[in-house]
């Protein structure tokens, strides 16, 4: 298992368009990927799950993955967040 913590700093957090980009990127990988906020953990490939976390600007989340491409998946999702989803 590989995981990293990152703070979401884009304008709207992980809602609507950014959340869609996040889910699309997560679905490019074979690993099981989870997003954790405080004590709640959801599947990173589920739009409803990610939206249910209510991730707003300034929220610290942990992205973890388990599988063949776990490190690559976590790093790619962290890079997407760090780039503010291209905004």
N, CA, C and O atoms as CSV, one atom per row, in Angstrom:
chain,resi,resn,atom,element,x,y,z
A,1,UNK,N,N,0.845,-1.189,0.000
A,1,UNK,CA,C,0.000,0.000,0.000
A,1,UNK,C,C,0.880,1.239,0.000
A,1,UNK,O,O,1.898,1.304,0.689
A,2,UNK,N,N,0.460,2.222,-0.793
A,2,UNK,CA,C,1.190,3.483,-0.903
A,2,UNK,C,C,0.198,4.609,-0.666
A,2,UNK,O,O,-0.910,4.576,-1.201
A,3,UNK,N,N,0.579,5.610,0.129
A,3,UNK,CA,C,-0.337,6.725,0.374
A,3,UNK,C,C,0.416,8.037,0.543
A,3,UNK,O,O,1.600,8.064,0.879
A,4,UNK,N,N,-0.311,9.119,0.300
A,4,UNK,CA,C,0.227,10.475,0.459
A,4,UNK,C,C,-0.887,11.374,0.956
A,4,UNK,O,O,-2.062,11.174,0.651
A,5,UNK,N,N,-0.484,12.375,1.734
A,5,UNK,CA,C,-1.440,13.395,2.163
A,5,UNK,C,C,-1.199,14.639,1.333
A,5,UNK,O,O,-0.055,15.005,1.064
A,6,UNK,N,N,-2.289,15.291,0.925
A,6,UNK,CA,C,-2.191,16.515,0.129
A,6,UNK,C,C,-3.339,17.439,0.518
A,6,UNK,O,O,-4.408,16.981,0.921
A,7,UNK,N,N,-3.107,18.742,0.394
A,7,UNK,CA,C,-4.146,19.731,0.670
A,7,UNK,C,C,-4.724,20.225,-0.649
A,7,UNK,O,O,-3.991,20.592,-1.566
A,8,UNK,N,N,-6.036,20.228,-0.727
A,8,UNK,CA,C,-6.742,20.690,-1.923
A,8,UNK,C,C,-6.813,22.215,-1.865
A,8,UNK,O,O,-7.379,22.774,-0.926
A,9,UNK,N,N,-6.237,22.894,-2.870
A,9,UNK,CA,C,-6.165,24.356,-2.829
A,9,UNK,C,C,-6.874,25.064,-3.974
A,9,UNK,O,O,-6.829,26.291,-4.062
A,10,UNK,N,N,-7.538,24.298,-4.867
A,10,UNK,CA,C,-8.238,24.974,-5.951
A,10,UNK,C,C,-9.473,25.695,-5.416
A,10,UNK,O,O,-9.887,25.456,-4.282
A,11,UNK,N,N,-10.054,26.563,-6.214
A,11,UNK,CA,C,-11.127,27.460,-5.782
A,11,UNK,C,C,-12.330,26.751,-5.167
A,11,UNK,O,O,-12.816,27.171,-4.117
A,12,UNK,N,N,-12.818,25.684,-5.801
A,12,UNK,CA,C,-14.069,25.068,-5.340
A,12,UNK,C,C,-13.882,23.756,-4.589
A,12,UNK,O,O,-14.864,23.158,-4.150
A,13,UNK,N,N,-12.651,23.301,-4.432
A,13,UNK,CA,C,-12.436,22.013,-3.777
A,13,UNK,C,C,-12.678,20.879,-4.752
A,13,UNK,O,O,-12.468,21.031,-5.956
A,14,UNK,N,N,-13.121,19.742,-4.235
A,14,UNK,CA,C,-13.335,18.561,-5.078
A,14,UNK,C,C,-14.830,18.414,-5.371
A,14,UNK,O,O,-15.476,17.475,-4.906
A,15,UNK,N,N,-15.361,19.350,-6.142
A,15,UNK,CA,C,-16.766,19.352,-6.544
A,15,UNK,C,C,-16.863,19.393,-8.052
A,15,UNK,O,O,-15.929,19.828,-8.726
A,16,UNK,N,N,-17.978,18.947,-8.585
A,16,UNK,CA,C,-18.339,19.038,-9.999
A,16,UNK,C,C,-17.187,18.732,-10.948
A,16,UNK,O,O,-16.731,17.590,-11.016
A,17,UNK,N,N,-16.711,19.737,-11.682
A,17,UNK,CA,C,-15.696,19.528,-12.714
A,17,UNK,C,C,-14.396,18.949,-12.163
A,17,UNK,O,O,-13.912,17.957,-12.708
A,18,UNK,N,N,-13.803,19.521,-11.104
A,18,UNK,CA,C,-12.565,18.932,-10.569
A,18,UNK,C,C,-12.756,17.486,-10.095
A,18,UNK,O,O,-11.869,16.650,-10.266
A,19,UNK,N,N,-13.904,17.201,-9.505
A,19,UNK,CA,C,-14.161,15.836,-9.036
A,19,UNK,C,C,-14.247,14.874,-10.219
A,19,UNK,O,O,-13.778,13.739,-10.135
A,20,UNK,N,N,-14.843,15.326,-11.312
A,20,UNK,CA,C,-14.931,14.496,-12.510
A,20,UNK,C,C,-13.544,14.188,-13.058
A,20,UNK,O,O,-13.257,13.046,-13.418
A,21,UNK,N,N,-12.685,15.198,-13.122
A,21,UNK,CA,C,-11.298,14.990,-13.576
A,21,UNK,C,C,-10.581,13.997,-12.663
A,21,UNK,O,O,-9.844,13.131,-13.134
A,22,UNK,N,N,-10.803,14.129,-11.362
A,22,UNK,CA,C,-10.169,13.262,-10.369
A,22,UNK,C,C,-10.589,11.806,-10.580
A,22,UNK,O,O,-9.746,10.909,-10.580
A,23,UNK,N,N,-11.889,11.574,-10.759
A,23,UNK,CA,C,-12.413,10.220,-10.942
A,23,UNK,C,C,-11.905,9.627,-12.257
A,23,UNK,O,O,-11.533,8.455,-12.311
A,24,UNK,N,N,-11.891,10.441,-13.314
A,24,UNK,CA,C,-11.390,9.964,-14.610
A,24,UNK,C,C,-9.935,9.528,-14.499
A,24,UNK,O,O,-9.551,8.492,-15.042
A,25,UNK,N,N,-9.126,10.316,-13.799
A,25,UNK,CA,C,-7.716,9.973,-13.618
A,25,UNK,C,C,-7.585,8.696,-12.782
A,25,UNK,O,O,-6.784,7.824,-13.119
A,26,UNK,N,N,-8.346,8.574,-11.717
A,26,UNK,CA,C,-8.296,7.384,-10.857
A,26,UNK,C,C,-8.650,6.128,-11.645
A,26,UNK,O,O,-8.069,5.066,-11.418
A,27,UNK,N,N,-9.599,6.244,-12.567
A,27,UNK,CA,C,-10.046,5.088,-13.345
A,27,UNK,C,C,-9.036,4.640,-14.399
A,27,UNK,O,O,-9.231,3.605,-15.037
A,28,UNK,N,N,-7.966,5.399,-14.589
A,28,UNK,CA,C,-6.908,5.000,-15.515
A,28,UNK,C,C,-6.004,3.920,-14.924
A,28,UNK,O,O,-5.190,3.333,-15.636
A,29,UNK,N,N,-6.144,3.658,-13.631
A,29,UNK,CA,C,-5.248,2.737,-12.929
A,29,UNK,C,C,-5.989,1.488,-12.471
A,29,UNK,O,O,-7.190,1.511,-12.202
A,30,UNK,N,N,-5.224,0.392,-12.390
A,30,UNK,CA,C,-5.790,-0.889,-11.975
A,30,UNK,C,C,-5.930,-1.004,-10.450
A,30,UNK,O,O,-6.788,-1.736,-9.955
A,31,UNK,N,N,-5.096,-0.291,-9.723
A,31,UNK,CA,C,-5.079,-0.382,-8.261
A,31,UNK,C,C,-6.410,0.048,-7.648
A,31,UNK,O,O,-7.180,0.804,-8.240
A,32,UNK,N,N,-6.648,-0.457,-6.452
A,32,UNK,CA,C,-7.761,0.026,-5.642
A,32,UNK,C,C,-7.290,1.326,-5.009
A,32,UNK,O,O,-6.273,1.345,-4.316
A,33,UNK,N,N,-8.021,2.414,-5.240
A,33,UNK,CA,C,-7.602,3.735,-4.769
A,33,UNK,C,C,-8.671,4.281,-3.831
A,33,UNK,O,O,-9.863,4.245,-4.137
A,34,UNK,N,N,-8.228,4.784,-2.691
A,34,UNK,CA,C,-9.145,5.330,-1.700
A,34,UNK,C,C,-8.767,6.776,-1.384
A,34,UNK,O,O,-7.598,7.156,-1.449
A,35,UNK,N,N,-9.782,7.574,-1.041
A,35,UNK,CA,C,-9.581,8.950,-0.589
A,35,UNK,C,C,-10.111,9.028,0.832
A,35,UNK,O,O,-11.214,8.566,1.123
A,36,UNK,N,N,-9.311,9.619,1.715
A,36,UNK,CA,C,-9.701,9.704,3.120
A,36,UNK,C,C,-9.678,11.151,3.584
A,36,UNK,O,O,-8.718,11.888,3.360
A,37,UNK,N,N,-10.777,11.534,4.242
A,37,UNK,CA,C,-10.876,12.863,4.860
A,37,UNK,C,C,-11.312,12.622,6.296
A,37,UNK,O,O,-12.368,12.042,6.553
A,38,UNK,N,N,-10.484,13.076,7.223
A,38,UNK,CA,C,-10.720,12.829,8.643
A,38,UNK,C,C,-10.866,11.321,8.852
A,38,UNK,O,O,-9.900,10.589,8.637
A,39,UNK,N,N,-12.019,10.839,9.258
A,39,UNK,CA,C,-12.156,9.407,9.530
A,39,UNK,C,C,-12.939,8.672,8.451
A,39,UNK,O,O,-13.162,7.467,8.566
A,40,UNK,N,N,-13.361,9.382,7.401
A,40,UNK,CA,C,-14.147,8.754,6.328
A,40,UNK,C,C,-13.252,8.396,5.156
A,40,UNK,O,O,-12.384,9.174,4.760
A,41,UNK,N,N,-13.475,7.208,4.606
A,41,UNK,CA,C,-12.682,6.723,3.480
A,41,UNK,C,C,-13.635,6.229,2.400
A,41,UNK,O,O,-14.551,5.454,2.676
A,42,UNK,N,N,-13.409,6.690,1.149
A,42,UNK,CA,C,-14.273,6.277,0.037
A,42,UNK,C,C,-13.430,5.853,-1.160
A,42,UNK,O,O,-12.238,6.152,-1.239
A,43,UNK,N,N,-14.067,5.158,-2.079
A,43,UNK,CA,C,-13.437,4.726,-3.313
A,43,UNK,C,C,-13.186,5.950,-4.202
A,43,UNK,O,O,-14.118,6.698,-4.499
A,44,UNK,N,N,-11.944,6.158,-4.623
A,44,UNK,CA,C,-11.585,7.310,-5.446
A,44,UNK,C,C,-12.157,7.217,-6.857
A,44,UNK,O,O,-12.125,8.196,-7.603
A,45,UNK,N,N,-12.676,6.058,-7.227
A,45,UNK,CA,C,-13.237,5.873,-8.562
A,45,UNK,C,C,-14.746,6.097,-8.576
A,45,UNK,O,O,-15.393,5.924,-9.609
A,46,UNK,N,N,-15.301,6.481,-7.439
A,46,UNK,CA,C,-16.745,6.706,-7.305
A,46,UNK,C,C,-17.035,8.199,-7.151
A,46,UNK,O,O,-16.648,8.813,-6.157
A,47,UNK,N,N,-17.716,8.776,-8.139
A,47,UNK,CA,C,-18.038,10.203,-8.079
A,47,UNK,C,C,-18.888,10.512,-6.856
A,47,UNK,O,O,-18.614,11.471,-6.134
A,48,UNK,N,N,-19.911,9.711,-6.621
A,48,UNK,CA,C,-20.781,9.945,-5.472
A,48,UNK,C,C,-20.002,9.849,-4.160
A,48,UNK,O,O,-20.214,10.647,-3.247
A,49,UNK,N,N,-19.103,8.871,-4.070
A,49,UNK,CA,C,-18.291,8.719,-2.869
A,49,UNK,C,C,-17.407,9.925,-2.615
A,49,UNK,O,O,-17.349,10.438,-1.498
A,50,UNK,N,N,-16.713,10.380,-3.662
A,50,UNK,CA,C,-15.812,11.528,-3.527
A,50,UNK,C,C,-16.603,12.788,-3.170
A,50,UNK,O,O,-16.196,13.549,-2.292
A,51,UNK,N,N,-17.732,13.007,-3.850
A,51,UNK,CA,C,-18.552,14.186,-3.553
A,51,UNK,C,C,-19.090,14.146,-2.124
A,51,UNK,O,O,-19.245,15.190,-1.489
A,52,UNK,N,N,-19.377,12.940,-1.615
A,52,UNK,CA,C,-19.949,12.809,-0.269
A,52,UNK,C,C,-18.979,13.244,0.836
A,52,UNK,O,O,-19.400,13.516,1.961
A,53,UNK,N,N,-17.686,13.309,0.514
A,53,UNK,CA,C,-16.709,13.742,1.524
A,53,UNK,C,C,-16.760,15.250,1.767
A,53,UNK,O,O,-16.288,15.723,2.801
A,54,UNK,N,N,-17.325,16.007,0.830
A,54,UNK,CA,C,-17.420,17.458,1.014
A,54,UNK,C,C,-16.054,18.117,1.112
A,54,UNK,O,O,-15.804,18.900,2.029
A,55,UNK,N,N,-15.178,17.807,0.179
A,55,UNK,CA,C,-13.806,18.336,0.209
A,55,UNK,C,C,-13.797,19.758,-0.340
A,55,UNK,O,O,-14.056,19.978,-1.523
A,56,UNK,N,N,-13.500,20.712,0.522
A,56,UNK,CA,C,-13.472,22.118,0.135
A,56,UNK,C,C,-12.033,22.617,0.087
A,56,UNK,O,O,-11.103,21.905,0.466
A,57,UNK,N,N,-11.863,23.845,-0.382
A,57,UNK,CA,C,-10.537,24.449,-0.455
A,57,UNK,C,C,-9.876,24.444,0.921
A,57,UNK,O,O,-10.495,24.814,1.919
A,58,UNK,N,N,-8.616,24.023,0.963
A,58,UNK,CA,C,-7.866,23.990,2.213
A,58,UNK,C,C,-7.997,22.689,2.988
A,58,UNK,O,O,-7.416,22.553,4.065
A,59,UNK,N,N,-8.747,21.734,2.462
A,59,UNK,CA,C,-8.940,20.443,3.129
A,59,UNK,C,C,-7.763,19.514,2.858
A,59,UNK,O,O,-7.342,19.356,1.712
A,60,UNK,N,N,-7.238,18.904,3.907
A,60,UNK,CA,C,-6.179,17.897,3.757
A,60,UNK,C,C,-6.838,16.536,3.585
A,60,UNK,O,O,-7.709,16.151,4.366
A,61,UNK,N,N,-6.411,15.812,2.551
A,61,UNK,CA,C,-6.930,14.472,2.302
A,61,UNK,C,C,-5.752,13.507,2.159
A,61,UNK,O,O,-4.624,13.919,1.889
A,62,UNK,N,N,-6.032,12.236,2.341
A,62,UNK,CA,C,-5.026,11.202,2.126
A,62,UNK,C,C,-5.507,10.327,0.980
A,62,UNK,O,O,-6.634,9.834,0.982
A,63,UNK,N,N,-4.633,10.146,0.005
A,63,UNK,CA,C,-4.929,9.267,-1.123
A,63,UNK,C,C,-4.070,8.026,-0.949
A,63,UNK,O,O,-2.854,8.124,-0.791
A,64,UNK,N,N,-4.700,6.862,-0.977
A,64,UNK,CA,C,-3.952,5.614,-0.830
A,64,UNK,C,C,-4.371,4.648,-1.927
A,64,UNK,O,O,-5.505,4.671,-2.406
A,65,UNK,N,N,-3.428,3.802,-2.310
A,65,UNK,CA,C,-3.712,2.818,-3.355
A,65,UNK,C,C,-3.018,1.509,-3.018
A,65,UNK,O,O,-1.983,1.468,-2.353
A,66,UNK,N,N,-3.636,0.442,-3.509
A,66,UNK,CA,C,-3.053,-0.884,-3.333
A,66,UNK,C,C,-3.226,-1.641,-4.642
A,66,UNK,O,O,-4.339,-1.807,-5.140
A,67,UNK,N,N,-2.095,-2.099,-5.192
A,67,UNK,CA,C,-2.148,-2.833,-6.442
A,67,UNK,C,C,-0.878,-2.650,-7.250
A,67,UNK,O,O,0.102,-2.075,-6.776
A,68,UNK,N,N,-0.910,-3.143,-8.466
A,68,UNK,CA,C,0.274,-3.161,-9.330
A,68,UNK,C,C,0.835,-1.774,-9.631
A,68,UNK,O,O,2.051,-1.609,-9.732
A,69,UNK,N,N,-0.041,-0.771,-9.777
A,69,UNK,CA,C,0.416,0.573,-10.145
A,69,UNK,C,C,0.103,1.600,-9.050
A,69,UNK,O,O,-0.158,2.769,-9.333
A,70,UNK,N,N,0.135,1.137,-7.791
A,70,UNK,CA,C,-0.279,1.973,-6.661
A,70,UNK,C,C,0.491,3.284,-6.536
A,70,UNK,O,O,-0.115,4.340,-6.353
A,71,UNK,N,N,1.810,3.230,-6.633
A,71,UNK,CA,C,2.615,4.444,-6.458
A,71,UNK,C,C,2.364,5.430,-7.597
A,71,UNK,O,O,2.234,6.633,-7.371
A,72,UNK,N,N,2.298,4.918,-8.803
A,72,UNK,CA,C,2.036,5.759,-9.975
A,72,UNK,C,C,0.660,6.421,-9.866
A,72,UNK,O,O,0.509,7.601,-10.185
A,73,UNK,N,N,-0.334,5.667,-9.418
A,73,UNK,CA,C,-1.698,6.189,-9.285
A,73,UNK,C,C,-1.768,7.314,-8.259
A,73,UNK,O,O,-2.330,8.372,-8.541
A,74,UNK,N,N,-1.206,7.099,-7.081
A,74,UNK,CA,C,-1.240,8.116,-6.024
A,74,UNK,C,C,-0.496,9.370,-6.472
A,74,UNK,O,O,-0.981,10.484,-6.274
A,75,UNK,N,N,0.665,9.196,-7.068
A,75,UNK,CA,C,1.445,10.353,-7.522
A,75,UNK,C,C,0.702,11.140,-8.600
A,75,UNK,O,O,0.722,12.371,-8.587
A,76,UNK,N,N,0.048,10.447,-9.532
A,76,UNK,CA,C,-0.690,11.124,-10.602
A,76,UNK,C,C,-1.865,11.922,-10.043
A,76,UNK,O,O,-2.123,13.041,-10.488
A,77,UNK,N,N,-2.577,11.355,-9.070
A,77,UNK,CA,C,-3.709,12.069,-8.472
A,77,UNK,C,C,-3.233,13.268,-7.647
A,77,UNK,O,O,-3.878,14.317,-7.645
A,78,UNK,N,N,-2.117,13.114,-6.952
A,78,UNK,CA,C,-1.551,14.239,-6.195
A,78,UNK,C,C,-1.079,15.343,-7.137
A,78,UNK,O,O,-1.243,16.527,-6.843
A,79,UNK,N,N,-0.488,14.953,-8.276
A,79,UNK,CA,C,-0.062,15.945,-9.272
A,79,UNK,C,C,-1.262,16.706,-9.826
A,79,UNK,O,O,-1.192,17.918,-10.030
A,80,UNK,N,N,-2.361,15.997,-10.069
A,80,UNK,CA,C,-3.580,16.632,-10.571
A,80,UNK,C,C,-4.106,17.659,-9.565
A,80,UNK,O,O,-4.489,18.765,-9.944
A,81,UNK,N,N,-4.121,17.290,-8.300
A,81,UNK,CA,C,-4.579,18.214,-7.255
A,81,UNK,C,C,-3.634,19.394,-7.133
A,81,UNK,O,O,-4.077,20.537,-7.020
A,82,UNK,N,N,-2.320,19.124,-7.155
A,82,UNK,CA,C,-1.315,20.192,-7.029
A,82,UNK,C,C,-1.410,21.189,-8.180
A,82,UNK,O,O,-1.097,22.367,-8.009
A,83,UNK,N,N,-1.840,20.724,-9.351
A,83,UNK,CA,C,-1.962,21.615,-10.516
A,83,UNK,C,C,-3.291,22.383,-10.503
A,83,UNK,O,O,-3.615,23.094,-11.454
A,84,UNK,N,N,-4.048,22.230,-9.422
A,84,UNK,CA,C,-5.374,22.855,-9.290
A,84,UNK,C,C,-6.301,22.462,-10.426
A,84,UNK,O,O,-7.139,23.254,-10.857
A,85,UNK,N,N,-6.148,21.231,-10.911
A,85,UNK,CA,C,-7.014,20.674,-11.944
A,85,UNK,C,C,-6.986,21.495,-13.226
A,85,UNK,O,O,-7.960,21.528,-13.978
A,86,UNK,N,N,-5.862,22.153,-13.463
A,86,UNK,CA,C,-5.698,22.940,-14.676
A,86,UNK,C,C,-6.456,24.260,-14.674
A,86,UNK,O,O,-6.614,24.882,-15.724
A,87,UNK,N,N,-6.924,24.690,-13.517
A,87,UNK,CA,C,-7.667,25.955,-13.438
A,87,UNK,C,C,-6.744,27.151,-13.497
A,87,UNK,O,O,-7.207,28.290,-13.443
